[in-house]
Amino acid sequence: MKDQNAENTSSFVLYSLDQFQVSISDEVKEHLTRPLQNLYAIHEEAVEHFQRMMDAMKRPPLQSVCRVNLIQSSRDQVMEGIRESLQKWIVSRGGDPEQMKVRVRPHPQLHDTIVVDVIPKDTSATLGKLIMPPNHTDMTLFPHWPTREQLGWPMSHRAILCDRLCGEAVLRGSDIFVRGILMADAGIVTGEVVAVYAHLGDVRKIARGRKMEEYRGECLFLGLGTACCSRVDMFRLESGLGVTMSPFPWDRAGPSMPPLSGILPHVMMPQNLPSIVVTHALQPEQNDTILDMCSAPGGKSLHLASWTKDQATIVACDRSRSKMIAADETFRQAGATCITPLALDTTSCVLQLSQDVERKTVQQILSSAKPSTKDSLLHVKGFYPGSFDRILTWSLTQSISDDLSNKL
Ligand SMILES: C[S@@+](CC[C@H](N)C(=O)[O-])C[C@H]1O[C@@H](n2cnc3c(N)ncnc32)[C@H](O)[C@@H]1O
């Protein structure tokens, strides 16, 4: 162990979720505050409204949303499946299904969408105000380590630090996979209850696998979890769970949302509401020919297939070949045979019309295209103008998207 008295404590800050402030650039701040100044006659009221917006931004939502794959199941079946899986989940974590603080319900407007709410919505019982677990027993694991106490690390639990993306996922219900863990206290063993922190800064500045006492930076306390492997395996294994989060609200800084990814694979997909409304806005019809210009990992392409009950021609493009190979597998597992995945840069996929070349339809181009010898993706260079009934773009930039979708 390093000379603890030599540790520099100045570049180290622990935050509770309540203390944490989202930082935004002056430009974004200006963009958000301008409409408020017109909304309120009194300046202080506009400032208060802005502060409420900033507080809301750091709070994880108290609900998750999932979309049903209507090719393989119905919404009622999936809701029942989610309830059963969540009951098994809480029992597997030592809880009682009666303690389950979630409700599974149909979305009131979107016919293929399910909402999972945390109830009650009061989160005052959580660890959101604390920077470490409360030590009810005055148990100390580290009796001879004053600097640890001075730094603010818990004395009652060993700790792990995950990256920011992983931390955001934890606040939405996820467990922690080994690749998300950056640092951990020495001596953690399988089954041990650990304090979980998320590093808020640049992950590239952290040397993964070091001990917690070497950490310098800013981090946020997320709650308690149980180690699924030893510290050694956290940094040796390539994949798998490192820590499962406690299912109980009193052990978590954020809401006790259950993990939804991985349950009922292929028949439902956790997806954010803004992504789901895209297909509802597009209103595709069966037998439509549809282009998804930036498809990977394929969530919206799959939604189009589900919506049309696999009765459309959907061309799912992404310029990343590897992502499209992975998406192809996802499409197959979901039973979406109407999707053709292509590795294509859609900023250069409009074929020029000329008098001596026959103008082929999308279906003709796809049926005459040869598959690659390395993977199953078809060789397609592009499509002729006016080929598609509907086009889904991702904002490459508004002008490029508009320009390309007007041509196709
Ligand atoms: C945010 S993701 C799209 C998410 C996807 N629409 C979904 O709902 O699952 C953006 C994708 O656009 C792809 N992309 C960016 N520029 C592209 C281009 N010029 N042509 C095709 N794909 C592109 C990226 O490779 C990336 O996979």
PDBQT file of the ligand as one rigid body, heavy atoms in Angstrom, charges set to zero:
ROOT
HETATM    1  C1  LIG A 501     -27.853   6.830 -33.135  1.00  0.00    +0.000 C 
HETATM    2  S1  LIG A 501     -27.420   5.533 -34.195  1.00  0.00    +0.000 S 
HETATM    3  C2  LIG A 501     -28.953   5.192 -34.943  1.00  0.00    +0.000 C 
HETATM    4  C3  LIG A 501     -29.881   4.410 -34.042  1.00  0.00    +0.000 C 
HETATM    5  C4  LIG A 501     -30.895   3.595 -34.807  1.00  0.00    +0.000 C 
HETATM    6  N1  LIG A 501     -31.655   4.424 -35.723  1.00  0.00    +0.000 N 
HETATM    7  C5  LIG A 501     -31.860   2.851 -33.873  1.00  0.00    +0.000 C 
HETATM    8  O1  LIG A 501     -32.965   3.311 -33.648  1.00  0.00    +0.000 OA
HETATM    9  O2  LIG A 501     -31.469   1.784 -33.347  1.00  0.00    +0.000 OA
HETATM   10  C6  LIG A 501     -26.588   6.339 -35.517  1.00  0.00    +0.000 C 
HETATM   11  C7  LIG A 501     -26.038   5.384 -36.571  1.00  0.00    +0.000 C 
HETATM   12  O3  LIG A 501     -25.873   6.140 -37.768  1.00  0.00    +0.000 OA
HETATM   13  C8  LIG A 501     -24.816   5.552 -38.474  1.00  0.00    +0.000 C 
HETATM   14  N2  LIG A 501     -24.395   6.512 -39.499  1.00  0.00    +0.000 N 
HETATM   15  C9  LIG A 501     -23.814   7.722 -39.337  1.00  0.00    +0.000 A 
HETATM   16  N3  LIG A 501     -23.570   8.288 -40.542  1.00  0.00    +0.000 NA
HETATM   17  C10 LIG A 501     -24.023   7.432 -41.488  1.00  0.00    +0.000 A 
HETATM   18  C11 LIG A 501     -24.053   7.438 -42.912  1.00  0.00    +0.000 A 
HETATM   19  N4  LIG A 501     -23.539   8.451 -43.603  1.00  0.00    +0.000 N 
HETATM   20  N5  LIG A 501     -24.604   6.380 -43.560  1.00  0.00    +0.000 NA
HETATM   21  C12 LIG A 501     -25.115   5.336 -42.860  1.00  0.00    +0.000 A 
HETATM   22  N6  LIG A 501     -25.088   5.264 -41.512  1.00  0.00    +0.000 NA
HETATM   23  C13 LIG A 501     -24.542   6.290 -40.828  1.00  0.00    +0.000 A 
HETATM   24  C14 LIG A 501     -23.784   5.269 -37.391  1.00  0.00    +0.000 C 
HETATM   25  O4  LIG A 501     -22.866   4.255 -37.828  1.00  0.00    +0.000 OA
HETATM   26  C15 LIG A 501     -24.675   4.806 -36.234  1.00  0.00    +0.000 C 
HETATM   27  O5  LIG A 501     -24.735   3.405 -36.187  1.00  0.00    +0.000 OA
ENDROOT
TORSDOF 0
